[in-house]
């Protein structure tokens, strides 16, 4: 039986400002990428999200991004390698340390936003970011954007990894995501997202905007938590996969 994990970015509220509906998403997904305070989140939000994930038996992951709360981590930043690594270490260390203090396990890592997009294009940058995270928590499973420089980086590092595709994003022919500024880059219609992802799982391939098929190892599917239709898309994707007989469960990671 085909098995796949469903993940969502969450813990992205900050103080009195609220983002997304984490409590409802956690009833659908099997892995949670929880913000580390760089692009979003704060200590109280982090702890609350850990607890919600644990109560729903959802795997916990660190979700570091550029230190850019105003831009929600979506502005590209060009940092010296050492500064980049320290930024990642700082966020992952805070995340892992707080989780452990409260009795939770952080099992995976996923980069956020512009940091993730830049690492999907640049193997050296991806390796630097992953090495920094693994220096804090060597057993993390690194979630990578399948068939991009992120995957090349983890294969070179020899660390545990899981290949990810996105339910609500369009793809270029090199397996990178279509820039959010372009029409059609973000899919808002659950009636499109569900069948589209089910087709990719059946074919074992990323289907790009041009219709090209890129064979991929698909271990997990991302549903963003910060769009108005996030819950509707998450439910549609899960329903479409289950209708195809796909088992929804946490990824194990591989090397």
N, C-alpha and C positions, 0 to 999 in steps of 0.2 A: 504493500500500500504506500502511495506517495504521502510524504509528510512535509509540512512546512510550518514555520513559526510566523506569527503576526506580531509586529512591533509598532510602537508609537512613541513619539517624542512628547515628553510631559514634564511636570514640575516647572513649568515656564512662567508661572505667576511671579509677582514681585511685590512684597509688602501688601498694600491694600488693592493693588491692581491685579485683576484676574485674567488668566488666559486659558482657554480650553475647558473641557469637561472631563478631567482625568478620572473621576469616579466612575463614569459611565463607560469610558474607553477601556478601563481596566477589567470590565466584565466581558470584553470581546477579545483583547489581545493576550499574547502569552509572554511577551517581553516588553519592558518599559525602559526607554532611554531618558534618564532623569537629569535635567540641567544641573550644572555644577556651580552656578553663580557667575559665569563669564558672560554669556549672551543673555541669560535670564536666570530666574530662580534666586532664592536666598536660603539661609539656614533653616528657617521655620518651614518654608515650602518644601525643601528637600526632605526634611524629617517626615512631614505629613505624607509626602508621596511615597517614601519608603514604606511607611506603615500601610498605606492603601494597597500598594503592590503586593506586599507580603500577605495581607488578608485575602487577596484574590489569587494567591499562588502564582503570581506573575514574576518572571525573572527580572532582576534589577541590573541596569547598566548605567555606566557613567557617560554623560553626554557633554563633553567640553566643546567650547567654541571660542571665537575671538572675544576678547574682553570689550564688548561693544553692546551694552544694554540698550542704548538709544537706538541703535540700528538693528537690534535683535540678532546680532551676529551675521548679518547678511551683506555687510560691506567688506570687500576684500582688503586685507591688510598685509603689507610686505614687511616682515620682521626678520631680524638676524636669527640664524638658526638657534643660537643659545637662548635668545629671548622667547622664541616660539616654544622650545622645549620646556623652559621654565614655566611658561604660561600653562602648558598642558599638565606638567607635573603638579603645579599648584592646585589646579582644579580637581584632578583625579585624586590627589592625596586628601583633599578636603572631603571629597565624596566618599572614598573608600574608608577613611578614618571615621567619619560620622556614622556610616552604615554599620561598621564593625562595633562601634561603641554601643549601638542600639540593638545589636544581635542580628543584623542582616548581612547577607552575602552579596557582594557586587560580582557578577559573573561575566559581564561583557563591557565593551567600549564601543561607542559610536561617535564619530566626529560630527559637529553641527555646521550647517549653513555654508558660509563662504569658505571656512576652513576646510570643510569636507570637499567642496567643489574644487578648490585649488589642489588639494591632495589627490583628487581623482585625475588630475592632469599632470602631476609632477611626482615621480617616484621618490626622488630624494627628499622632498618635503614630507611625503607620506611616511617614509621610513623614520625620519626625524621625529615626527609626532608620535608614531607608534612606539618607537624606542623609549621616548620620554614616559609615556603611559606605562609601558611594561617595566620600566625601572622602578616604578612605585608598586605595581601589582603584576608580577610576572605571569600569573595564571589567567589573566583576562583573555576572553575570546574576543578577537577584534572583528567587528562587523564592518564589512567593506562594500563599497559600491561595485557590484559584480562587473568583471571584465574591463576594469579601468586600472589606472596606475595604483590605486589603493590595493587592488588584488595582487598586482606585480610586487608591491612592497611587502605584503605579508608572506608571499611565497618565497621571497628572498630572505626574509627574517626567519622563516621556519616556525613562526608562532601559530597558535590555534586561531582559526578564522571562520567566519560564516559569510556567505555571499548574499547580498541584499538587492532587491529591486523595489521600486516605488509604485504604489497603487495610484497615486494622484499626480504623477509627473510624466511629461513627455520626454522621449529619448532622442538624442542625436545618433548618427550612424557609428560613432566611436564609443557608444555606451555611456557617454556623459549625459547629464540632464540638460534639457533645453533651458536657456536662460529665462528666469522668471519675467524679464521685461518683454519677452516675445509672446505674441498671441498663441494661445493653446498650450503654453508651457505647464500650466497647472490645470488638472482635470477637476471640474466641480460637479459633474453629473455622476451620481452613483450608478445609474443605469448603464453608463459606459464603463466605469471603473471595474465593477464586478466581473462582467464577462471578459473584459480585456485581460485581467490578471489570471482568470481561470484558463484562458487560452495560452498565456505565457507558460503557466505551470504544465499544461498538457504537452506543449511543444518543447519544454526545457530550454526556452530561449527568450531573450529580450526582443520585443517587437518595437522597432523605431518608428518615428513619424513618417519616414519614407516607405515603411513596410518591410524593411530589411529585418532578417532574423539573425540574432547574435547568440549562438549556443552559450548557455551560462549555467553555472551551478547556483541554483536558487534555494537558499536555506531559509530566508526570511523575507517578509514583505512589509514595507513601511506604510503606515497610515499616519499622515500628519495630524496632530491634535489641535492645530492653531487656526483651522479654517472653519467657517460656519457650518459646512456640510460634512465635517470630519466623522461624526458618529454615523451618519447615513452611509457614507462611503465604506467605513469599517464594517458595518453590518452587511452591506451588499457584497463586499469581497469575501467575508467569511461564509455567507450563504452560498455564493457561487462556487466556492471551493468545496464546501461540504456536499453540495449537490453533485459534484464530480467525484465524490468518494475520497477526497483528500483529508488526511488526518491533520488536525491543528494541534501542534505541540511545540515546546521549546526546542530550539536548535541545540545540537551537541557540540558543534565546532569540529574542525578537521585540520590537518596539516598538509 
